[in-house]
């Protein structure tokens, strides 16, 4: 029987981080594991022997990631460092930031005097108008007739 070094290493790392950052969750998980029936691998994973489960592959291409506890410090994020790329948390943060920043940038290009508060208010009004089915009128208000 050969153990998958990746699964064992990841389990070690995951447990250490969980115990360090969320000790109550680690304790609850340990208690749940103790109550599993002997045939848990068959019931939960569909394999007869628990060690056979170590060879199961992950579903999809999403790497396992542990949320960083210093979420604001994305440049020194340990998860990003482990993955050697931006982690899912910071990818989502960046996507959200860009989704908000793009309309603000476009609003500033249309009217350099626009304030962030004014642009956000206009975006909110546009969202409300879209919900009411008034998209064309919202676009007209946002662009001031300039397209």
SELUMZA-917874 format. One line per 4 residues: number of its first residue (from 0); their letters; for each residue y, x, z of C-alpha. Coordinates in Angstrom, 3 decimals. Layout:
N
NUM) a) Y:X:Z; ...
end
This chain:
147
0) xxxx) 0.000:0.000:0.000; 3.382:1.405:-1.006; 6.589:0.106:0.475; 9.592:-0.359:-1.760
4) xxxx) 12.065:2.247:-0.505; 14.972:0.186:-1.849; 13.955:-2.933:0.073; 13.238:-1.027:3.279
8) xxxx) 16.474:0.982:3.038; 18.529:-2.119:2.279; 16.892:-3.997:5.171; 17.713:-1.096:7.516
12) xxxx) 21.317:-0.975:6.357; 21.695:-4.745:6.474; 20.274:-4.932:9.997; 22.486:-2.092:11.271
16) xxxx) 25.618:-3.675:9.833; 24.679:-7.130:11.039; 24.011:-5.868:14.565; 27.269:-3.884:14.529
20) xxxx) 29.565:-6.587:13.139; 27.810:-9.843:14.086; 25.598:-9.166:17.118; 25.152:-12.878:17.889
24) xxxx) 23.938:-13.571:14.342; 21.592:-10.561:14.565; 20.160:-11.915:17.814; 19.719:-15.408:16.365
28) xxxx) 18.002:-13.956:13.297; 15.636:-11.886:15.442; 14.734:-14.981:17.464; 14.060:-16.958:14.285
32) xxxx) 11.850:-14.196:12.898; 9.777:-14.201:16.076; 9.028:-17.922:15.663; 7.766:-17.641:12.067
36) xxxx) 4.124:-18.696:11.630; 1.581:-16.059:10.625; 1.450:-17.357:7.053; 5.251:-17.192:6.618
40) xxxx) 5.067:-14.963:3.529; 2.930:-17.563:1.734; 5.070:-20.499:2.858; 8.457:-18.897:2.253
44) xxxx) 7.884:-16.417:-0.583; 4.630:-17.517:-2.167; 2.756:-14.248:-1.570; -0.283:-13.935:0.664
48) xxxx) 0.540:-10.557:2.214; 3.944:-9.759:3.705; 3.874:-6.225:2.253; 3.437:-7.683:-1.234
52) xxxx) 6.809:-9.365:-0.799; 8.455:-5.934:-0.676; 7.728:-5.591:-4.376; 9.398:-8.887:-5.341
56) xxxx) 12.459:-8.398:-7.499; 15.843:-9.904:-6.825; 16.837:-12.996:-8.738; 19.739:-12.312:-11.080
60) xxxx) 21.790:-9.184:-11.455; 24.045:-9.679:-8.431; 23.686:-6.788:-6.004; 23.412:-7.556:-2.303
64) xxxx) 26.741:-7.050:-0.593; 27.905:-7.253:2.972; 31.454:-8.536:3.406; 33.832:-5.841:4.503
68) xxxx) 35.385:-6.281:7.916; 38.624:-4.707:6.768; 39.050:-7.059:3.843; 42.695:-6.137:3.305
72) xxxx) 41.876:-2.459:2.799; 40.065:-2.717:-0.536; 40.646:0.937:-1.390; 38.511:2.024:1.583
76) xxxx) 36.023:-0.854:1.492; 32.580:0.448:2.517; 30.847:-2.173:0.371; 32.817:-1.185:-2.742
80) xxxx) 31.929:2.423:-1.922; 28.220:1.638:-1.593; 28.147:-0.291:-4.850; 30.348:2.275:-6.608
84) xxxx) 32.287:-0.666:-8.048; 34.417:-3.522:-6.741; 32.374:-5.721:-4.386; 32.084:-9.492:-4.850
88) xxxx) 34.604:-10.165:-2.078; 37.299:-7.966:-3.588; 36.458:-9.083:-7.123; 37.119:-12.659:-6.006
92) xxxx) 40.296:-11.626:-4.219; 41.517:-9.795:-7.330; 40.626:-12.731:-9.580; 42.558:-15.103:-7.318
96) xxxx) 45.522:-12.756:-7.142; 45.602:-12.429:-10.924; 45.271:-16.202:-11.347; 48.406:-16.626:-9.219
100) xxxx) 50.269:-13.561:-10.472; 49.933:-14.412:-14.190; 51.893:-17.708:-14.027; 54.536:-16.061:-11.821
104) xxxx) 54.916:-13.205:-14.296; 55.176:-15.630:-17.204; 57.751:-17.715:-15.327; 59.836:-14.589:-14.709
108) xxxx) 59.670:-13.725:-18.424; 60.907:-17.191:-19.369; 63.718:-17.104:-16.807; 64.409:-13.781:-15.024
112) xxxx) 66.396:-15.665:-12.360; 63.364:-17.693:-11.227; 62.274:-17.164:-7.617; 58.681:-17.075:-6.428
116) xxxx) 59.263:-20.220:-4.353; 60.698:-22.027:-7.376; 57.842:-20.913:-9.629; 55.223:-21.993:-7.067
120) xxxx) 56.949:-25.358:-6.665; 56.938:-25.814:-10.447; 53.267:-24.846:-10.630; 52.464:-27.334:-7.888
124) xxxx) 54.406:-30.032:-9.730; 52.556:-29.126:-12.920; 49.199:-29.458:-11.151; 50.188:-32.851:-9.786
128) xxxx) 51.417:-33.957:-13.214; 48.135:-32.797:-14.771; 46.213:-34.873:-12.246; 48.301:-37.879:-13.242
132) xxxx) 47.642:-37.167:-16.931; 51.158:-35.924:-17.658; 50.237:-32.426:-18.874; 52.657:-32.309:-21.800
136) xxxx) 55.590:-33.258:-19.570; 54.569:-30.607:-17.022; 54.426:-27.900:-19.693; 57.833:-29.007:-20.955
140) xxxx) 59.290:-28.712:-17.431; 57.698:-25.305:-16.806; 58.843:-23.755:-20.054; 62.140:-25.584:-20.278
144) xxx) 61.318:-26.477:-23.867; 60.759:-22.809:-24.836; 57.413:-21.997:-26.427
end
